Amino acid sequence: MTAAKKHIKPKKKKVMKTSFTVKSYWAPTPKKARKIGDALLGIFSVTSMSSMIMDYKPMAVTSLIIGVVGKILTNFFSEEPVFIEEGERETQMD
C-alpha cells in the first residue's frame, strides 16, 4: 500500500501596497504620509506667520496655501492589502 501524497499549498504573504487615488480620500491615511503632511503644514505655517510679522504678505499667503494643499494631498494616499505567494518578489505585485 502506498502512502497518499499530501498537497502542500504555497503560503500567501500579506503586503501593504500604497496607492494614490481620488477614491482613497476617505480611506485611512498611512502613518508615514500623515507625518509628512503634518510636517509640511507646520513648517509652512511657521513660515507664513514669520512672513506676516515681517510684513511680507505675498510670501505669507503663498506659504500658507502650499502648506494647506500639501496637507490635503496626503489624504489621497491609502494602503491596500495585497497577497503574494511566499516565493514571489514584492516588486512583482502589479
C-alpha positions as a printed Julia matrix, in Angstrom:
94×3 Matrix{Float64}:
   0.0    0.0     0.0
   1.38   3.41   -0.96
   1.11   6.47    1.19
  -1.06   9.26   -0.15
   0.87  12.35   -1.11
  -0.13  15.5     0.66
  -0.61  18.56   -1.48
   1.15  21.48    0.15
  -0.38  24.84   -0.7
   2.03  27.73   -1.11
   1.75  30.19    1.74
   0.44  33.66    0.97
   2.12  36.69    2.47
   0.18  39.89    3.21
   1.93  43.03    1.97
   0.53  46.56    2.2
   0.62  48.48   -1.1
   0.44  52.28   -1.01
  -1.79  53.88   -3.61
  -2.61  57.49   -4.55
  -6.14  57.79   -5.94
  -9.1   60.14   -5.61
 -11.37  57.39   -4.26
  -8.97  56.79   -1.36
  -9.54  60.29    0.09
 -11.84  58.93    2.82
  -9.74  55.79    3.46
  -7.3   55.76    6.39
  -4.07  57.57    5.57
  -0.79  55.7     6.15
   1.23  56.88    9.14
   4.22  57.99    7.06
   2.05  60.17    4.78
   0.32  61.73    7.81
   3.69  62.62    9.33
   4.85  64.22    6.08
   1.6   66.2     5.76
   1.75  67.42    9.35
   5.38  68.45    8.92
   4.53  70.37    5.72
   1.67  72.17    7.4
   3.77  73.01   10.45
   6.77  74.31    8.5
   4.72  76.4     6.11
   2.55  77.77    8.94
   5.63  79.0    10.79
   6.98  80.46    7.55
   3.65  82.16    6.92
   3.47  83.63   10.42
   7.03  84.95   10.28
   6.31  86.48    6.86
   3.23  88.21    8.28
   5.28  89.6    11.16
   7.9   90.88    8.69
   5.02  92.42    6.69
   5.77  90.42    3.54
   2.24  89.36    2.62
   2.85  87.61   -0.77
   5.24  85.15    0.88
   2.83  84.64    3.8
  -0.12  83.82    1.54
   1.96  81.6    -0.75
   3.46  79.56    2.09
   0.07  79.13    3.78
  -1.51  77.9     0.53
   1.38  75.46   -0.11
   1.09  74.04    3.42
  -2.67  73.52    3.26
  -2.56  72.0    -0.24
   0.26  69.67    0.83
  -1.71  68.51    3.84
  -4.84  67.89    1.72
  -2.83  65.93   -0.88
  -1.63  63.48    1.78
  -5.26  62.42    2.31
  -5.24  60.82   -1.15
  -2.74  58.16   -0.02
  -4.07  54.84    1.27
  -2.79  51.33    1.88
  -4.38  48.24    0.39
  -3.5   44.68    1.4
  -2.02  42.58   -1.4
  -1.44  38.85   -1.0
   1.59  37.37   -2.74
   2.9   33.83   -2.71
   5.87  33.26   -0.47
   8.32  32.69   -3.32
   7.33  35.8    -5.31
   9.18  39.05   -5.12
   7.33  42.05   -3.74
   8.2   44.12   -6.81
   6.05  41.85   -8.99
   2.76  42.83   -7.28
   1.33  44.82  -10.19
